[in-house]
């Protein structure tokens, strides 16, 4: 597929669907920016920017950072990037409100969201992916008991640190996260389906298999 103008693609999916990995691959293939709002938020806070300070105030109170504040970060970041023909959004937007905010941001740049790729993965598979993760308590490297186990059970290959399951990777927590995710996702996917830009992609398989399906889904979109 030849990209001749700004091309914006959103890779959506529930926790553990692999959207971060695939968004990064698509960004590299199409010479796009790769945007994770979580990474962007952490960077703004770490650099102690004005927006980062506003966001940190919400976080310290245990509150969600407002969509409007995240949108301001995204817009400033997009304006600051030069030489790219668009962006691959990693798990963004997550709600219809965020979707409308993104519409406005892109309109300011004379762009639009061209395609939304939803990675469809059964809940049982997602639970297995998330609950099987083990993270090093010392260096943060992440393993998986089935797909990427350490050489020695419970011990990090990189530094010898202890591996443990994070609290948010417990099965009961994962299932609650999935339930909460789908509450917002249904309306969001309906919005993009009505626009004719939603493509649901089978997210089960190897990373290469899923990537090839995503490429085919992009080719199916009229631009």
Order of alpha helices (4+ residues) and beta strands (2+ residues): beta-alpha-beta-alpha-alpha-alpha-beta-alpha-beta-alpha-beta-beta-beta-alpha-beta-alpha
